[in-house]
Amino acid sequence: MIRDEIKGKAWKFGSNVSTDSIAPGRLISLRANPKEYAKHVLEDARPEFAREVKEDDFIVADRNFGCGSSREIAPLIIKEAGVGAVLSKSFGRIFYRNAINNGMLLIECDTDRIADGDELVVDVAGRVIHKKNDPDFAMEFRLSDKEIKIVSEGGLLNYIEKYNSLDI
């Protein structure tokens, strides 16, 4: 379930973070246990991340987050790790669809003015991002009502079951 407002710390990553970096291939045998796999999320890109990430923290990337293979487990273990949302200038197409379908909130926005460690407040309902300690910082983003509904229901299958419809 997505809340109207999410507060957490920014974990900054660069461009072209692949699904192989998100979900290390050497541990693919853990895919049947997302909770265990989540203990290794992004460890090749940033070893401390999986140990130190807190509930509702944000992954903030430059461009093309989730590129590469169609490893569906990647957004699942990000979600399982407690990440509130992933913010990036752009996403790998398949990763984007897999994430929304599995109830993971993704936000396309300009991430240049967000630094590692910034405390962010994402107002999902108002579609704006604020920095906790910078009252002048406000960045709007676009997110469709359908995407919000799908993520709010925990993913596409739950959405279809609740609304008995594929009208997305």
N, C-alpha and C positions, 0 to 999 in steps of 0.2 A: 504494500500500500504506500502510495506516495503522499507526502504531506504538502501543505501549501507552502511551507517554509522549511528549508534544510540549512543547518549551520554546521560548519566543520572547517578543518584545516586544508589548505591547498598543498598537494604533493605534485611538484612540477616535473614533467618529463619532456623530452624533445620531440622531434618529428619522426615519423615512420616507425612507431612502436608496433611491432608485428604481433600477431596472435601467438607466434612461437615465443616471443619475449613475455607475453602476458601469461601464457600457460606453457611452461617449459616442456618441450617434447620428450625429454629424457624421463619425465614423470607421467607420461600419457596413460600409464596403467592405473593412475589414480582417478581417471575421468568418471569412474563409477561411484566415486566418493567425493563429490564437490567440496564438502566441508574440509576434508583432508587436503585436497588439491589447493584450496584457497590459502593454506598455510605457506604456499610457495608462489603465490601470484606475484608476478613482476620481479622475482628475485634475481633474475639475470640482468635486468635493467637497473634495479636499485635494491640491493640485498636487504636493507633494513625495512623496506616497505611492508612486507607481509607481517613482520613482527610488531611493527609500531603503528600501523594504520589504526585509527579509531572509528567507531561507528559514525557514519555521516560525513567522514572526511571526503575530500574531492581529489580525483585524479585530474590534473590540468596539463594538457599536452599542446604541442605546437600544431603540427599538421599530420593528417593521414593516420590517426590513431586507429589501431586494429587492422592494419593492412596485412596482406599475406593470405595464408590458408583460411579456409572456412571453418576453423576450429570452433564449433559451437560452445564448447566448454569455457572459452575465454571470458565472455560476458557473465556467465554463470558464476565463475569463481571470483570475479570482481564483486559481483553482488553479494556472494556468500561471505566475502571478506568485510562486508559492512559499508562499502563505499556508497556515499549518498548520490553521486552523479559523476559522470566523466565530462569534462569540458575540453573542447578542442576546436581548432579552426576548421577541421574537416575530419571525416572518419572513413575508414575502409567501408565500401558499400555493403559487403556481406556482413561484416561485423556490426554495422549500424542496424541492419534488419534483424540479425540474431539477438542483439541487445534489447531492442524494443520488444520483440516477440517473447523475450524471456523476462520482461519487466524491469530492465535496467534503464535508468534515466540517462540519456545523452543530450548534451547541449552544445550546439555549434555556436561559437562566439569568438571574438578576438581575445586571445589569451595573453597578449604581449604585456598588458599592464597588471597581470597577476603574478606575484612572486611566490617562490617556494616558502611555505610557512604562513602565508597570509590567511587570516581568519575570514572566511566568506559566509555570506548569508544569501542563499538562493531563494528568491521569492518566485516559486513556480507559478502560482496563480497570476501574479503581476508580470511575470516573465522579465525579471530584472535581477541582476547580481549586485550585491553591495559588499564592501569590505567593512568588517566590524569596526576597525579603528580609523576609517577614512570616510567621514560623512559626505564628502564631495564625490566619492566614487559611486557611480551607478551605471551599469552596462545592461542595456536591453538585449534580449535574445528572442528568436522566433522558435516556437514549438507548437505544433498543431494540437487542437483540442482532442483529436483522435489519438495521437501519440500519448498525450497525458492520460486519457482514459485507459488505453491499453496498459501502460505502465502502472497506473493506479490499481488496476485489477490483478496485477502480478504477472501479466503477460497475455499474449494473444489467445491462448487456449482458454484461460479463465474469462477473458472478455467475451469470447464466443459463447461459452457456456452460460454466462450471466445474461447476455443480451440475445442469445439464441439467433445470432446474426453474423454474417460476414460483411456487413455494411460498414467497411472501414475505408 
